[in-house]
Amino acid sequence: MRKPVGRSRQAKPEVEGDTEQRILEAARRVFIRRGTAGARMQEIAAEAGVNQALLHYYFRSKERLSAAVFGQVGSRLFPSLIQILGADVPLEAKINRIIEAYLDTFSRHPFLPGYLLSEMHHHPERVAQMLATATGGDPRTDIARVFETVSRQIKKEVKAKRMRPIAAEQFVVNLISLCIFPFAARPMLGFMLGMDAAAFARFIDERKRQLPDFFHSALQP
């Protein structure tokens, strides 16, 4: 276990070895449920089953705890996106894998997109920090390489007349947006379409089946 952030010279309290991880998992649930601004350290402590003194011992402040949670959550999503897009597989397979991976993940954690979008808006510097930690290199270089790969594949498909021209950046943003929007806009969709939790789950299941064909058809020449 890593040393607590900003640890003082005071004696280490007697705690179980998984305390830090329990705090992170509890904070993740509370932050995603309420948003970082609406979360309270007291609620996180209660969720983790510890007292507030231990939260401050390990993370010192809500800001540092928030940064740690964002890094943990983001490292489970963004690197996988880069890995799929940069893989040596056909473009069609990449589309299917991204849709499946993201809709499955967001179905299990439906408030995750809203949390990530809010954090990236208020703390844009965290994205580069998280990606640098996850990839172990320069994230800008890694991402540029991924877009170059996607661009080459698009040009190959266009030349073979299997796909209409589209910039790699537009391709990727369109694909990710179609996966994220229903979850980010879930309250609005629920009101407009009269969907409760069960109906929304059925809506996403149907989207899993239809979205790949829709995206592929939109790219046809």
Disulfide bonds with the S-S distance in Angstrom:
none
